[in-house]
Amino acid sequence: MVFWILVAGLVAGVTLAITWPLMRPSPLSTDAIGADIAVYKDQLKEIAADEARGTLGAAEAESARAEIGRRILRVSEGNSKAEASSGSAGRNRFIKPVSIALSVALPLASLGLYLVYGAPGMPAQPLSERLAEATVSNKPNDLIAKVEERLREHPEDGTGWDVIAPVYYATGQYADAATAYQNAIRLIGETPRRLLGFANARIHLENGVVPEDARKALERILAIEPNSTEPRVWLALAKEQDGRLAEAAADYRKLIDEAPAHAPWRKALEDRLANLGKDAGRTPAGKEATTAPAATPPAANPEAAAIMNMSPAERQAFITRMVDNLAARLKSDGSDAEGWIKLIRAYQVLGRRDDAVKALTDARANLKGNQVGLAEVENLARQLGLGS
């Protein structure tokens, strides 16, 4: 209500400012001009009378008459203008009705335009509510999308790649994480953190197998920081995967000897060394198994540690079983967008492209009511090149 009162006052003020000059009377008045001329004529008579009585000299009388004559001329010119303006009196009589019409039309026109183009029904939006809404809208996916949009516009922004790489890694987008770390290294240089991030992303993509590019990154870390533990663990595992069991066993022993008693990854290394068996040489003599809980290498998760302790055949069977279980769960409950993303990516990594395409089709059918989840699935499909 207060708003409409303020609007009405504002419209009234504007209308008054526009119509007031039209309603003011003309500054010229014919009656006033006639009275001035009558006064000047009386003054001329008095001058003539004074001259006749001899109280006013001829020269002074003539000068006075000339001055009064000039005044009469000025007044007469004003009178001529007044008479000329009186010819428009027919038009002037419409000024008042026009002013009244404007006073009515302006508020009505303003109100009509506001109702058509404005938003009179919009509720109030206090600053605190707008700030809270802005905070809620800044969800992780929104922030990632903003960074991605900037990187599309400025692909040479190394800092942007460095910022988004660990986010990709934390959300399980290992291919994107590896690419982002690679770009950051290319644009703003190598650091142990970036190299290790790239290596971990590539190892996750290969389901625990250390690929050649990850191996090179790990070796670069050791060239910068020779005593770094995690790269040495992964490189020892790479030797084991290559069949260089004696070298892997020697690396495991050295890492165990140097590890603090409470190191969370020590037990995992002792288990690795024990699993090498006689092909790896001897087991760690004189070393008792620590009672510390089993743990993964520093950057690995529990699944990666379990995979490390399996033979290649066991590892493949485990992965296949895990993927099949996920597919079965999604078949009974297809509303889990994140589950579909994991399944599609797993099929793609395993080289089962037909299964990945079928999972994409099923995800689209099950996520029709979940626009956010469906958008994430479509984004993954574009990244993996699975078609429309």
C-alpha positions in Angstrom: 0.0 0.0 0.0 2.8 2.4 0.9 4.4 1.7 -2.5 1.2 2.7 -4.4 0.8 5.9 -2.3 4.4 6.9 -3.2 3.7 6.2 -6.9 0.6 8.3 -6.8 2.5 11.2 -5.2 5.2 10.9 -7.8 2.8 10.9 -10.7 0.9 13.9 -9.2 4.1 15.9 -8.9 5.2 15.2 -12.4 1.8 16.1 -13.8 1.8 19.4 -11.9 5.2 20.2 -13.2 4.1 19.6 -16.8 0.7 21.4 -16.7 1.4 24.3 -14.4 3.1 26.5 -17.0 0.1 26.0 -19.3 -2.4 27.1 -16.7 -0.6 30.4 -15.7 -2.2 33.6 -17.1 -0.4 35.7 -19.8 1.9 38.3 -18.4 0.5 40.9 -20.8 -2.6 42.8 -19.6 -4.3 45.3 -22.0 -6.1 47.2 -19.1 -2.8 47.9 -17.4 -1.3 49.3 -20.6 -4.3 51.7 -21.1 -3.9 53.0 -17.5 -0.2 53.8 -18.1 -1.0 55.7 -21.2 -3.7 57.7 -19.4 -1.2 58.7 -16.7 1.4 59.8 -19.3 -1.3 62.0 -21.0 -2.1 63.7 -17.7 1.6 64.4 -17.2 1.7 66.1 -20.7 -1.2 68.3 -19.7 0.5 69.3 -16.4 3.7 70.2 -18.3 1.7 72.4 -20.7 0.0 74.1 -17.7 3.3 74.8 -16.0 4.8 76.2 -19.1 1.8 78.5 -19.6 2.2 79.8 -16.0 5.9 80.3 -16.5 7.0 78.0 -13.8 8.6 75.7 -16.3 11.0 76.9 -19.0 10.5 76.1 -22.7 13.6 73.9 -23.0 12.8 72.0 -19.8 9.2 71.6 -20.9 10.3 70.2 -24.3 12.7 67.8 -22.7 10.0 66.5 -20.3 7.6 66.0 -23.2 10.2 64.1 -25.1 10.8 61.7 -22.2 7.1 61.1 -21.7 6.7 60.5 -25.4 9.4 57.8 -25.3 7.6 56.1 -22.4 4.3 56.3 -24.3 6.0 54.7 -27.3 7.3 51.8 -25.2 3.9 51.2 -23.7 2.3 51.4 -27.1 4.6 48.7 -28.4 3.5 46.5 -25.5 -0.1 47.2 -26.3 0.5 46.2 -29.9 1.9 42.8 -28.7 -1.1 42.4 -26.4 -3.4 43.0 -29.3 -1.5 40.6 -31.5 -1.7 37.9 -28.8 -5.4 38.5 -28.3 -5.8 37.0 -31.8 -4.9 33.7 -30.3 -7.5 33.9 -27.6 -9.5 31.3 -29.4 -6.7 28.9 -28.9 -5.9 29.9 -25.4 -9.4 28.9 -24.2 -8.4 25.3 -24.9 -5.4 25.4 -22.5 -7.3 24.6 -19.4 -9.2 21.6 -20.8 -5.9 20.3 -22.2 -4.2 20.7 -18.9 -7.0 18.8 -17.1 -7.0 16.1 -19.7 -3.2 15.7 -19.3 -3.6 15.5 -15.5 -6.0 12.5 -16.0 -4.2 10.8 -18.9 -0.7 10.8 -17.5 -1.5 8.8 -14.4 -3.7 6.4 -16.3 -1.1 5.8 -19.1 1.7 5.3 -16.5 -0.4 2.8 -14.6 -1.3 0.9 -17.8 2.3 0.7 -18.9 3.4 -0.5 -15.5 0.7 -3.2 -15.3 1.7 -4.5 -18.8 5.5 -4.3 -18.6 6.1 -4.1 -14.8 5.8 -6.8 -12.1 3.3 -5.5 -9.5 2.8 -9.0 -8.1 6.5 -9.7 -7.4 7.1 -10.2 -3.7 9.6 -8.2 -1.8 13.2 -9.4 -1.9 15.2 -8.2 1.2 18.9 -8.1 0.8 19.4 -10.9 3.4 17.2 -13.3 1.4 18.9 -12.4 -1.9 22.4 -13.1 -0.4 21.2 -16.4 1.1 19.7 -17.4 -2.3 23.0 -16.5 -4.0 24.9 -18.6 -1.5 22.7 -21.6 -2.0 22.9 -21.3 -5.8 26.7 -21.6 -5.6 26.7 -25.4 -5.6 29.8 -27.3 -6.4 28.5 -28.2 -9.9 27.7 -24.5 -10.6 31.2 -23.5 -9.5 32.8 -26.2 -11.7 30.7 -25.0 -14.6 31.8 -21.4 -14.2 35.5 -22.5 -14.1 34.9 -24.7 -17.2 33.3 -21.9 -19.0 36.2 -19.6 -18.3 38.7 -22.2 -19.4 36.8 -22.6 -22.7 37.2 -18.9 -23.2 40.8 -18.8 -21.9 42.4 -22.2 -22.5 45.9 -20.8 -21.7 44.9 -20.0 -18.1 47.3 -22.4 -16.3 46.0 -21.3 -12.9 42.5 -22.2 -13.8 43.5 -25.7 -14.9 45.5 -26.1 -11.6 42.4 -25.1 -9.6 40.0 -27.4 -11.3 42.2 -30.5 -11.6 41.9 -31.6 -7.9 38.1 -30.9 -8.1 37.9 -33.3 -11.0 39.9 -35.9 -9.1 37.8 -35.6 -6.0 34.6 -36.1 -8.0 35.9 -39.2 -9.8 36.4 -37.5 -13.2 39.9 -39.0 -13.5 40.3 -38.4 -17.3 39.4 -34.7 -16.9 41.7 -34.5 -13.9 44.6 -36.0 -15.8 44.1 -33.5 -18.7 43.8 -30.6 -16.3 47.0 -31.5 -14.5 48.7 -31.9 -17.8 47.6 -28.5 -19.0 48.7 -26.9 -15.7 52.1 -28.5 -15.9 52.5 -27.4 -19.5 51.4 -23.8 -18.8 52.8 -22.9 -15.4 55.4 -25.6 -14.8 56.1 -28.8 -12.9 55.6 -29.1 -9.2 55.6 -32.3 -7.1 51.9 -31.7 -6.3 50.9 -31.4 -9.9 53.0 -34.3 -11.1 51.6 -36.6 -8.3 48.0 -35.5 -9.1 48.5 -36.4 -12.8 50.0 -39.8 -11.9 47.3 -40.7 -9.4 44.6 -39.7 -12.0 46.2 -41.9 -14.6 46.6 -44.8 -12.2 42.9 -44.6 -11.3 41.9 -44.5 -14.9 43.9 -47.8 -15.4 42.3 -49.4 -12.4 45.5 -49.6 -10.3 48.0 -50.3 -13.2 50.8 -47.7 -13.4 50.9 -46.6 -17.1 54.1 -45.2 -18.7 53.1 -41.5 -18.6 52.4 -41.9 -14.8 55.7 -43.6 -14.3 57.6 -40.7 -15.9 55.7 -38.2 -13.8 56.6 -40.2 -10.6 60.3 -40.3 -11.7 60.2 -36.5 -12.2 58.9 -36.1 -8.6 61.8 -38.1 -7.3 64.3 -36.0 -9.3 62.8 -33.0 -7.5 62.2 -34.6 -4.1 64.3 -37.8 -3.8 62.9 -38.8 -0.4 59.2 -38.5 -1.3 57.5 -41.7 -0.3 54.4 -42.0 -2.4 56.1 -41.9 -5.8 58.5 -44.7 -4.6 55.5 -46.8 -3.6 53.9 -46.5 -7.0 57.2 -47.1 -8.8 57.8 -50.3 -6.8 54.3 -51.4 -7.7 55.1 -50.6 -11.4 58.1 -52.9 -11.3 56.0 -55.6 -9.8 53.5 -55.2 -12.6 56.3 -55.4 -15.2 57.5 -58.7 -13.7 60.6 -57.2 -12.2 59.8 -58.9 -8.9 63.3 -58.8 -7.3 63.6 -55.1 -7.9 60.1 -54.5 -6.6 60.9 -56.6 -3.4 64.1 -54.6 -2.8 62.1 -51.3 -3.1 59.4 -52.6 -0.8 62.0 -53.6 1.8 63.7 -50.3 1.7 60.4 -48.5 2.1 59.5 -50.7 5.1 62.9 -50.2 6.7 62.5 -46.4 6.4 58.9 -46.3 7.4 57.9 -45.1 10.9 56.3 -47.9 13.0 53.0 -46.0 13.0 52.9 -45.3 9.3 49.4 -46.2 8.0 50.7 -47.6 4.7 53.5 -49.8 6.2 51.2 -52.9 6.6 50.1 -52.6 3.0 53.7 -52.7 1.9 54.5 -55.7 4.1 51.5 -57.6 2.6 52.8 -56.7 -0.9 56.2 -58.1 -0.1 54.8 -61.2 1.4 52.6 -61.8 -1.6 55.6 -61.8 -3.9 56.6 -65.1 -2.4 59.7 -67.0 -3.4 59.8 -65.5 -6.8 60.7 -62.1 -5.3 63.5 -63.5 -3.2 63.3 -63.6 0.5 60.6 -62.2 2.7 61.5 -59.5 5.2 63.6 -61.4 7.7 63.3 -60.4 11.3 60.4 -58.2 10.7 57.2 -59.0 12.6 53.9 -57.9 11.1 52.9 -54.7 12.6 49.5 -54.5 14.4 48.7 -51.3 12.7 45.5 -51.5 10.7 45.8 -52.2 7.0 45.9 -49.1 5.0 46.5 -47.9 1.4 49.5 -46.0 0.0 49.3 -42.4 0.9 47.1 -41.2 -2.0 45.2 -44.4 -2.7 41.7 -45.3 -1.5 40.7 -48.6 0.0 39.6 -50.0 -3.3 43.0 -49.3 -4.9 44.7 -51.0 -2.0 42.6 -54.1 -2.4 43.3 -54.2 -6.1 47.1 -53.9 -5.4 46.9 -57.1 -3.4 45.3 -59.1 -6.2 46.8 -61.0 -9.1 45.9 -59.6 -12.6 43.2 -62.3 -13.1 41.7 -61.7 -9.6 41.8 -57.9 -10.2 39.9 -58.3 -13.5 37.4 -60.6 -12.0 36.9 -58.2 -9.0 36.4 -55.2 -11.3 33.9 -57.1 -13.6 32.0 -58.3 -10.5 31.8 -54.8 -9.1 30.6 -53.3 -12.4 28.0 -56.1 -12.8 26.7 -55.5 -9.3 26.4 -51.8 -10.0 24.5 -52.5 -13.3 22.1 -54.9 -11.4 21.4 -52.3 -8.7 20.6 -49.6 -11.4 18.3 -52.0 -13.2 16.2 -52.3 -10.0 16.5 -48.6 -9.1 17.5 -46.3 -12.0 17.1 -43.0 -10.2 20.8 -42.8 -9.1 22.4 -40.4 -11.6 25.8 -40.8 -10.0 25.5 -44.6 -10.3 24.8 -44.3 -14.0 27.8 -42.0 -14.5 30.1 -44.5 -12.7 28.7 -47.4 -14.8 29.1 -45.7 -18.1 32.6 -44.6 -17.3 33.5 -48.1 -16.0 32.3 -49.7 -19.3 34.3 -47.2 -21.3 37.5 -47.9 -19.3 37.0 -51.6 -19.7 36.6 -51.2 -23.5 33.0 -52.3 -23.4 31.7 -49.5 -25.6 28.5 -51.2 -26.6 27.6 -51.7 -22.9 28.5 -48.0 -22.3 26.1 -46.9 -25.1 23.3 -49.2 -23.7 23.9 -47.8 -20.2 23.6 -44.3 -21.6 20.3 -45.1 -23.2 19.0 -46.7 -20.0 20.2 -43.7 -18.0 18.3 -41.3 -20.3 15.1 -43.3 -19.9 15.4 -43.5 -16.1 16.5 -39.9 -15.4 13.8 -38.1 -17.4 12.4 -36.5 -14.3 15.9 -35.6 -13.0 17.1 -32.7 -15.2 20.3 -32.1 -13.2 21.3 -35.7 -13.2 20.4 -36.1 -16.9 22.6 -33.1 -17.7 25.5 -34.6 -15.9 25.1 -37.9 -17.8 24.8 -36.0 -21.2 28.0 -34.1 -20.3 29.8 -37.4 -19.6 28.5 -38.8 -22.9 30.0 -35.8 -24.8 33.3 -36.2 -23.0 33.5 -39.9 -23.8 32.3 -39.4 -27.4 29.4 -41.8 -27.1 27.2 -39.8 -29.6 23.9 -38.2 -29.2 
